[in-house]
Amino acid sequence: MSDLLQRGLHAGERRLRRAALGFAQGAFLQAQARAELLRRLEPMQLKPAKVLDLGGGPGLGARALAQRYRQSSVVLVDSSEAMLASAVRARGWWRRFECVRADATALPFADASVDLVVAGFLLPFLTTPAALFAEVRRVLQPRGYFAFTTVGAVTLRELRHAFASVDNQSHVNEFPDFLDIGDALTSAGFVAPVLDADRLTVTYESLADVCRDLRAAGASPPTHGRSSLTGARRWAAATAAFEAARGADGRIPVTCELVYGQAWCPDGDATRATAGGHEVVVPLTRLRRR
């Protein structure tokens, strides 16, 4: 693993540890994406023996997966002790899923031992999706299924524009375009990747409110140099640029692009999937924005 990727994973771990207590309450977009991802699994009629929920955080997704796939072994994987503690509380006395602390790019599972891998909002915390996709490809059974959510390149564009108006530094996380994500899936050996994206607009009263929600989601909000007058001035200028977009309702729009990805692990040269007992041809690649 590269030093850059390792540093990115450590930084993500620190952010998630700090955010764990408020994550379940503050992560509106994660909840929206989780519900949509679960809805997209319904028509697949999967009957997995083993399911991994990667970057499962406080356990809400793993609990839903365990309820849907009642005959399956569901394992939540997260690198954060704080998140795992929240997940243990979320699973309750019935313990329908296991909790394992591990790095999603170095999973403690055998090759071809998993039928379904779900990763909700894990990719934004990684420097590159390539290492994750390679590891998911390794642990999936032939004809295993991978489904994930992440955020696309236009996410937080209003914040980037505001800070770009005051200097040339990068103050807001950059996210990959979903076309690049599709290429990374194919390079990792997946077949029939399907990606599409929805754009949501969330409105705020101030830049401070945006930063608060980013912290609740475990992300890194932009910060200003409180010890530097120049830093404070730049922060004030960025705030003014951000608030210039305030609408007639008195609130400021912020764009989030939710990307949904699905792909199959190949079975030899197979590019077909079974749905509802009927063999259907799945296009090798379908990319769509809505």
C-alpha positions, 0 to 999 in steps of 0.5 A: 500500500502506498504511503499516500493511501496509508496516510489517507486511511489514517486521516479517515480513521481519525475523522471517523473516531471524532464523529462517531457519537454524532454520526447516526444523527447528523448523517442525512445524506448517508441515510438517504443513500443507504435507503436508496442502495437497499432499494436497488438490491431488491430486484436482484433477488440475491440469496447470499450466504455471506454479506460484508458491510464495509465501512459500516459505521454505526451499524444501521446498514448492517442491521437492515441487511440482516433483516433483509437476508435473514438466512445470511451471515452478515459481517460489518467491517469498520476500521474505527473502534468508536464506530464499532462500539456504536454498531454493537449497540445498534445490533441489540440483543439479537446480534444478527450481524458480526462486527469486525475491525479491519482495514477495508483494503486488507480484509481478514477473509479468504479469497472467494469467500463472500457472496455480497459486498456492500460499501456505503460512503466508504470511498470518500474516505479513501485516496483512491478506489483502486485498492478497495476494488481490488480487495473486494474483487479478491474476497467475492465468490464467482458471480458475487455482487458488489454494491456501493455508494459514494459522492461525485465530482460536483459535490460541494462545488459551491464551497470550492467556488467560494474558496477559489475566489480568495486563493489557489489552495485546495480547501475542500475535498476533491471527489472523483468523477463517476466515469473514473470510478467505472474505469476503476471497477473494470480495471479491478476485474469486475464485469457489468458495472452499472453506475448512475448519479442523483444530484441533491441540493441541500440548503443552509443558513451559513457556511458554519452550518455546512461545516457542522454537517461535514463534521457530523458525517466524519468528513473534513470541513474547510478550516481557517487559520485562526492564528493568522490575520491573513487566514482570517481575512481569507475565511471572511472573504470565502464566507462572503462569496459563499453567502452571495449565492443566498436565494430568495428563501434566505438559504444557501444551496449546496450540491451533493452528487450521490453516486450508486455503483453495482458490479458482478464478479466474473464467472469465467467469461460470463457476462450474464446474470440471473434475475427472477429465474430468467437469464438476462443480458447485462450491459458491460457498462452503463453510466448515467446521471439523473 
